Amino acid sequence: MGDTPLPEKLLDVYGRLLGRYGPQGWWPGDTWFEMMVGAVLTQAAAWGNVEQAIVNMKGAGAMSPRAVRGMPVERLAKLVYPSGYYNAKARKLKALAEFLGNRFNDDLEAMKREDPWALRAELLDVHGIGEETADDMILYPVGSPIFVIDSYTRRVFSRLGITPEKGPYSAYQAIFMDNLPADAELMGEFHALIDHHAASICRPEPSCHGCCLLDVCPTGARRTRN
């Protein structure tokens, strides 16, 4: 990408991924609370296993903050068993549901009225919610423009030479927050496209031939040249 300004580099990557894969329709979920539940359950879990846990919760009538608050943690743990670390995740969901009730009366619109960075700080104080999970919640169900960083993002952009391979979450996030439009739809789609690309092409052992980013990827150029 040479001396191309960073905002243009990022939007070029976005455009290439969107052109190759199309809109991803993230975050999956029928309701805002289901999206938040998914963000918790997907910690250290494959999405297929998360989906089964969500089906279990829906079948038990447990897909609302009020229902989660009223359910014994042992019962909830059995429902989310497919997602792994089920006892820990049940406690996390209980803590989230308590926060949503006590702070916002289970009202998404009240959350949307909060400053997103202040909301993020509050979410980070909730048991079991780290930066990636909080940002998933703020970007998708709340709909505020905040970029989510995960291991896929680090892998793809370190190979592109746009970010260092190692660094704190905030350093990676600033690359996107400082150089993309403050557009939640764009950021949500970009994150989803990165994850799709990393899972299908830019894997730990990447399939560089035919990659839509090959001509702008120093790592891909080296691999295909060799």
C-alpha positions in Angstrom: 0.0 0.0 0.0 3.1 2.2 0.0 2.5 5.8 1.2 -1.3 5.6 1.0 -2.8 7.4 4.0 -4.1 5.1 6.7 -7.8 6.0 6.3 -7.6 5.1 2.6 -5.8 1.8 3.4 -8.5 0.7 5.8 -11.3 1.6 3.5 -9.6 -0.2 0.7 -9.4 -3.3 2.8 -13.0 -2.9 3.7 -14.1 -2.5 0.1 -12.1 -5.5 -1.0 -13.6 -7.7 1.7 -17.1 -6.5 1.1 -16.7 -7.1 -2.6 -15.5 -10.6 -2.0 -17.9 -11.8 0.7 -20.9 -9.4 0.7 -22.7 -8.1 3.7 -22.5 -10.4 6.7 -25.6 -9.4 8.6 -24.0 -9.3 12.0 -24.6 -9.6 15.0 -26.8 -12.7 14.9 -29.8 -12.5 17.3 -33.5 -11.9 17.3 -33.4 -9.3 20.2 -30.9 -7.0 21.7 -30.6 -9.1 24.8 -29.9 -12.2 22.7 -27.0 -10.3 21.0 -25.6 -9.5 24.4 -26.0 -13.1 25.6 -24.2 -14.2 22.4 -21.3 -11.8 23.1 -20.8 -13.4 26.5 -21.3 -17.0 25.4 -18.9 -16.7 22.4 -15.9 -16.2 24.8 -13.6 -19.1 24.1 -16.3 -20.9 22.1 -17.2 -21.8 18.5 -20.3 -20.1 17.3 -22.1 -23.3 16.5 -21.9 -24.3 20.2 -23.1 -20.8 21.2 -26.1 -21.2 19.0 -27.1 -24.5 20.7 -26.9 -22.8 24.1 -29.1 -19.9 22.8 -31.6 -22.4 21.5 -31.6 -24.0 25.0 -32.2 -20.7 26.7 -35.0 -19.8 24.3 -36.7 -23.1 24.8 -36.6 -22.6 28.6 -38.0 -19.1 28.3 -34.8 -17.6 29.6 -34.0 -15.1 26.8 -34.7 -11.9 28.8 -32.8 -10.1 31.5 -35.8 -10.6 33.9 -35.9 -14.4 33.2 -32.1 -14.7 33.7 -32.3 -12.8 37.0 -35.1 -15.1 38.3 -33.4 -18.4 37.3 -31.1 -20.4 39.6 -27.6 -20.2 38.4 -27.3 -24.0 38.4 -30.3 -24.2 36.0 -28.8 -21.5 33.7 -25.5 -23.3 33.7 -27.2 -26.4 32.3 -28.8 -24.4 29.5 -25.5 -22.8 28.4 -23.5 -26.1 28.8 -22.8 -26.4 25.0 -20.9 -23.1 25.0 -18.3 -24.4 27.4 -17.2 -22.9 30.8 -20.9 -23.1 31.6 -20.7 -22.4 35.3 -18.6 -19.3 34.7 -20.7 -18.1 31.8 -23.9 -18.6 33.8 -22.5 -16.3 36.5 -21.5 -13.8 33.9 -25.0 -13.8 32.4 -26.5 -13.3 35.9 -24.2 -10.4 36.5 -25.1 -8.8 33.2 -28.8 -9.2 33.8 -28.5 -7.6 37.2 -26.6 -4.7 35.7 -29.2 -4.2 33.0 -32.0 -4.2 35.5 -30.5 -2.1 38.2 -28.9 0.5 35.9 -31.2 0.7 32.9 -34.5 -1.1 33.9 -33.9 -3.5 31.0 -34.4 -0.6 28.6 -32.1 -0.6 25.5 -33.2 3.0 24.6 -31.8 4.2 28.0 -28.5 2.5 27.1 -28.5 4.2 23.7 -28.8 7.6 25.4 -25.6 7.1 27.4 -22.2 8.3 26.2 -20.8 5.1 24.6 -17.4 5.4 26.4 -19.1 6.0 29.7 -21.3 2.9 29.1 -18.2 0.9 28.1 -16.6 1.8 31.5 -19.7 0.6 33.3 -19.8 -2.6 31.3 -16.2 -3.3 32.1 -17.1 -3.2 35.8 -19.6 -6.0 35.3 -18.3 -9.5 36.3 -17.0 -11.4 33.2 -17.2 -8.6 30.7 -13.9 -7.6 29.1 -13.0 -5.1 26.4 -14.0 -7.2 23.4 -17.3 -8.3 24.9 -18.2 -4.8 26.0 -17.4 -3.4 22.5 -19.5 -6.1 20.9 -22.4 -5.0 23.0 -21.9 -1.3 22.3 -21.4 -1.7 18.6 -24.2 -4.2 17.7 -27.2 -4.1 20.0 -26.6 -0.5 21.3 -25.5 0.7 17.8 -22.7 3.1 18.8 -19.6 3.4 16.6 -16.8 1.6 18.4 -14.4 -0.9 16.8 -14.1 -4.4 18.2 -10.7 -6.0 18.3 -10.2 -9.7 18.4 -7.5 -12.2 17.6 -8.7 -12.3 13.9 -8.2 -8.6 13.6 -4.7 -8.7 15.0 -3.8 -11.6 12.7 -5.1 -10.0 9.5 -3.7 -6.5 10.1 -0.3 -7.6 11.3 0.1 -9.6 8.1 -1.0 -6.5 6.1 1.7 -4.5 8.0 -0.9 -2.0 9.3 -0.6 -2.8 13.0 2.1 -4.3 15.1 1.7 -8.0 15.8 1.6 -7.3 19.6 0.2 -4.5 21.6 -2.6 -3.5 24.0 -6.2 -3.7 22.9 -6.5 0.1 23.0 -3.6 0.5 20.5 -5.2 -1.7 18.0 -8.6 -0.1 18.5 -7.2 3.4 18.0 -6.0 2.5 14.5 -9.6 2.0 13.5 -11.3 4.6 15.7 -8.9 7.4 14.5 -9.0 6.6 10.8 -12.5 5.4 10.0 -15.8 7.4 9.9 -17.7 7.2 13.1 -20.3 4.9 11.5 -21.6 2.0 13.5 -22.9 0.2 10.4 -19.5 0.4 8.7 -17.6 -0.7 11.8 -20.0 -3.6 12.4 -19.7 -4.8 8.9 -16.0 -4.4 8.8 -15.5 -6.4 12.0 -17.7 -9.2 10.6 -15.9 -9.3 7.3 -12.5 -9.4 9.0 -13.6 -12.4 11.0 -15.0 -14.2 8.0 -11.8 -13.6 6.1 -9.6 -14.8 8.9 -11.7 -17.9 9.4 -11.8 -18.9 5.8 -8.6 -17.5 4.1 -6.3 -15.8 6.5 -6.0 -18.7 8.9 -3.0 -19.5 11.0 -1.7 -21.2 7.9 -3.1 -18.8 5.3 -4.4 -19.6 1.8 -2.8 -16.6 0.1 -3.3 -17.6 -3.6 -6.6 -16.0 -4.7 -6.9 -13.8 -1.6 -8.6 -10.5 -2.3 -5.9 -8.7 -0.3 -2.9 -10.4 -1.8 -1.6 -7.5 -3.9 -1.6 -5.2 -0.8 -0.4 -7.8 1.7 3.4 -8.0 2.4 3.0 -11.4 4.1 1.1 -12.8 1.2 3.6 -11.4 -1.3 6.4 -13.2 0.5 4.6 -16.4 0.8 3.5 -16.6 -2.8 7.0 -15.5 -4.0 8.6 -18.3 -2.1 
